[in-house]
Amino acid sequence: MSSRLWVVSAPNKPDRSSFSHIQDTLQKRDALCNAYSLQLPDFRVGTLDSLIAVADAIARDDKTLEATVERILRQYRELVRMPSAIPLVEDVDILEYVTDFIWDEAKFASSDSLSEIRTAIMEQVLSLEEDMKIRLNDYTNTRQAITAIERRSQGNLMTRSLATVVEAEHVVETEHLTTVYVLFPSYNEPEFLTCYETLADFVVPRSAKKIQSDNEYILYGVAVFKNSVDDFKSAARERRYTVRDFKFDPNAKINSAAEEQSLKEDAGEQLSTFSKWAETAFAETFIAMVHLKALRSFAESVLRYGLPVNFDVALLAPKGKSESRLRQSLNEMFAHLGGSWAAVSEADEVTNIPGIVADRDFYPYVYFELPIPTGKSSS
């Protein structure tokens, strides 16, 4: 789960910044929220057409990035088996990172065009997503291989590998003789012992050896002349006995155990590496998301308020159950910005309003949200 900061942008007045107005009124006087200033660099505005295009693209990317942050966090929590874990971002708590946000020029140069910055942000995130898919696939394959080996050694006698059951003393293998492995429900044991010698012409008398039993089945080995093996198998199946095809290898059990141990060591190393990667990837993706939010606030504010650039962006954390009162206070505080748009009803189209996305409610100020993951799992 996540809490959500409100990103609010409004133009400044000659004698007062919009942020100080919000902070003095809504935080200090009314105690409806905590307010933090989101500092933006001096971006290049570009043409109106390019600004509209990049604002639309950022709004779409915003949803994608939020989902990616949540997905990587969920993966990290699964790997470390801590459903409330939240990695640090640049060695600080994520809320502290956001409220003390400083644009990272080394990662995303503000001297680039808005479109170039957006592209750089999304390319980084898409690269991390692709890397996560590869790492997850490798780790999943290793875990599945371990599960397959464990199933072969831990299932019932119908499914488990006989290499983990049959020992050298159970096996008769000569030029003319071989061992046939017969499996049947436990209650059929008396019947089998009275009839097995008659299932083919050349069955070695009194050769049946009980190898192992479990809660459902019993496994026997029977010495049969090789020229009678097919007849023996056919007759056994007619009596609804299961014949397990198996060729004894004295090294198979040791090799299987060694393979399982090697895979478990590989899985442990992959888990450690993957967990550390996911911790870093979450931080990088969260940083990218906050930068995209900052870029979005700039693009939508310029479209809404025009040039020259003279607006403040505030991050608001509503207190308790004050969201409805905070919304009402904001609407009243900036009602003068709405103009004729303030009368737009829910049924009206607002797609022609610069900086407004059609699936969002309209407010007289720029508004969207920034999710802050909390210690509760979203699953």
Helices and strands as residue ranges (DSSP letters): E 2-11, H 18-22, I 23-29, E 33-37, H 48-80, H 94-99, H 114-154, G 162-164, G 168-170, E 177-185, G 186-188, H 189-195, G 196-198, E 209-213, E 217-225, G 226-228, H 229-238, E 242-244, H 252-305, E 311-318, H 323-333, G 335-337, G 339-343, E 366-373
